[in-house]
């Protein structure tokens, strides 16, 4: 059983951050250790607002040290990071990655570089973006940006698939082993589908899934993608297989959510499809 330390946001109600990723990873057989960067009543895109707090500086370091004190950090196989409540938390995560890898050189760091989208109500603290561009990229093995985040990480405007692939390859040249672009958006080859891209040293792969006409777009889909991709890789899947399984599971969750007319992701209703997805779309290798 693989062990994953997941450091990201938490909501009491609904699905975002750890509340979106932890259960699916566990459903895939992972032992997951969640650390919360923020604790909110609900995600921040509710018109009624939310309650909660950013976890205080130093807590991530203390909790990671606690894992080390009982001899468990050395057994950690991967660290997943997502939404950060402050830039200081980023520095703590970078330190945790270095400590984890010192104890287990085979451990990997999967970074979901959440940078926020003010128009959607997702805002990150000052300094987080700079941490992701510098410290996170320097120690990450896998990164999973959306298109806007990829543009920020590479300081480029991306309009088409070729440009996106080149941007991903520039990140591989800096030492990353894998880039998963979670949403191609304006650079998609088919605007009638939701497209993702996987880029590794072995090639670039495009995959798609249906778009559903939600009254309100669910939150936490990106967190779900990152958690599932990491869990499938840790389960022993080759990158392309993990990519296809992730895409299929996410599609099943979104379809169930759409059928229920729900705003929050229907993870529990979709748990069997998360664990044993039906592959309807295969990744296509692109030049």
N, C-alpha and C positions, 0 to 999 in steps of 0.2 A: 504494500500500500504506500503510495507516494504522499508526501507531506508538503502542503502549500501554506505559506504565510501570506495572508491577504490583507493588505493595508489600504483601506479606502473608506469612503463615507458609509454611514449607516442611517436608515430611516426606520422608525418604529412601525409605521404603516406603509405598505406598498413595496415597491421594488426600485432600488437605486443603489449603486455601489455594492457593498458587501451583501445588502439585502436582495440584490439581483443575482450576484455571482456565487455566493457561498453554497446555497442549497443545490444548484445545478452541478457544481464541482463535486459536492459530496455524493450526489446521485450517480456520478460517474466513477465513484469508488475512491475519491481522494479524501485524505484526512486534512481538513482545512482549519487553520488557526487564524481567526479574524482579529484584526486590530482596527479600531475605528478612528478615522481622522476627524470626523464630525459626528454628532448624534442629533438628528433632527426628528421631529414628530412625523414629517412627511417630506417628500421632495419639494424643491423650491418653486416649482411651476404651478402650484395651486394658487388660484386667485385670492383665496382666503388667507394666504401666508403660511407660515410654519413657525414652530417653536423649537428651541434647542440651542446647542452650543458647539463651537470649535473646541476640540479637545486640547488641553493645555500643552504648551511647549515642554518637551522633556518626557512626555508620557510614552511615546513610541520607544525611545531609548531605554526607559525603565522596563517596559514590558519585554523588549527583546533581550535585555540583560537578564530578566527573570527566567526566560526560556533557556538562556545559557547557563544560569546557575543550577538548573535541574538537569543539565546535560542533554537537553532536547534540541537546541539550535543546530547542533552538529548533524542531526538527522533530517534537517529541513532540505527538501529537494528543489524548491522554487519559491521565489518571492514575487507576488503580484501587487503592483501599486496602481491606484486609480486616483479619484478626486482627493486633492490635498486642501486642507483648511488654511494652510499658511506655508510660506517659503521655508520657515524653520523646520516644518515637518519633512519637507523634501530633503534637507540636509541630514535629518535623522534617518530617513530611509536609505540614502546613499551610504551612510555609515553602517546601517544594518546589513545592506547587501555585501559590503566588504567584509564584515565580521562573519556572515554566513558562508561566503566563499572561502574565507580563510580556514573555516572548520570543515567545509565540504566543497572541494574544488569543482565537483561535478554539478553543483547547484546552479540554477539559472535565474536571471532577473527578467521578468516580463513587465514592461512598463506600458500602461495605458495613459497616454499623456493628455489628461483632461485639462483643457485650457479655457473652457467656458464659452458660452454663446449668449451674450447679453440679450439678443432679441428673443431668445427662448427662456430667459430667466435664470440661466446658469452662469454664475459669476465666480471667478477665482480671485484669490487675494493677490496683492502686489508681490512680485518676486517669484511667483510660482512658474510663470512662463519662462523666465530666465533660468530657473533651476532645471526645468525640463530640457531646455535647449543645450545646457552645458553639462551639469553634473549627471543628470539622468542618462543622457546619451552616452556619456563616457563610461558608464558601468553596465548599461543594459545589454542583454543578449537578444531580446525580441521587443519590438515596439509596435503598438497598434493604434495609429492615429486615424482620425477621419481626414477628409481632404483639407479642411481649413487648418487643422493641426499640422498636417504634413507641409503645407505651405509655410507655416510659421517656423517649423523645425529646419527647413531648408532655405528659408528666405527667398522663395520663388513663387511666382504666380503660375498655377497649373490649370491648363485649359482642356487637355486631352489625355488619352491613355499613355501615349508615348512619353509625354512630359512627366506623368506620374511615375512611370517605370524608371525613368532616368533619375528622378528625385529619390526614389527608394534605393536605387543602386548607389547613389552618392552616400546614403546612410550606411549601406553595407560596406562601402569602402572605408568607413570610419571605424569598423569593427563589429557592427551589428550582424547577427546571423540570420535574421528574418524580420521582414516588415509585413504587417497585415494592415492594409488600408480598409477600414471598416465601412466606409461609405464613399464611393467615387463621386457622387453628386453631379456637379456640372461637367465633370470629366468622363462620365459614364458613356459607354458606347450605345446603350439602349435606354433612353429616358423613361421607357415604360416598365422597366425592371429596377430592382434594387441590386446594385453591383458592388462586389468587393474584390480586392486584389491581394494576392499573396506573392511576395518577391523573396527569393532565396538565392544563394549562389548557384543553385541548380536550375533556376529559371523563374519565369513569371507566370502566374496563373490567375485567370479571371473566372468568377462565378457569379451567378445571379439567383434571385428569388423573387416571387411576386410582390408587387406593391398592393397594400390594402388601404382602402379609403376610410381611415379612421376619422371620427368626428374630432377627436383629440389624439395626437400622436403619443403613444406610450413613451414613458421615460425609462431609462435603464437598459435599453437595448444594447448600447455599446459596451456596458459593463458585462452584460450577459455574453456577448461575443467574445470578449477577452477571457472571461472565466472558462468558457467552454473550449476555446482554442487551447489554452494552457492545459486544461484537464485532459483533453484528448491527446495532446503531445505527451503528457506525463503518463498516460495510459499505454503508451507505446506505439501510437499511430505515427506513420510517416507524415511529414508536413502536409502534403496534398490530401491525404486521407483525413487528417485532422480538420483541414479546411472544409472539406465536403461534409463531414459529420457535423461540424459547427454550424454551417449554413443550413443544413437540413433541420437541426434541432431548433435553431432560431426561427426558421419559417414555421415550424409546428407550433411554437409558443405564440407567435404573432397571429397565426390563423385561429388558434383557440381564443386568443384575446379578442380578435375581431368578431368571431362568431358569438361571443358572450356580450359584445357591446361594452366591453370594459375599458377603463382608462389605465388600470394597473396590469402589468404582465401576469398572465395566468400560469405561473410556474407549476403550481401543485397539480392543476388539471392536465398539464403537459408533461408530467414527470416521466412517463414511460417513453415518450418520444424523445425526451432529452437523453435518457439512458440508452435507448436503442432506436436511433433515428432511421427513417426510411429515406434513402438517398434518391432524390428525384432529379437533381441537377449535378452534373459533373463539372469539375474545374477544367477550363480550356487553357492550354498552354499558349501564350502569346509572345511574340518577338519583342 
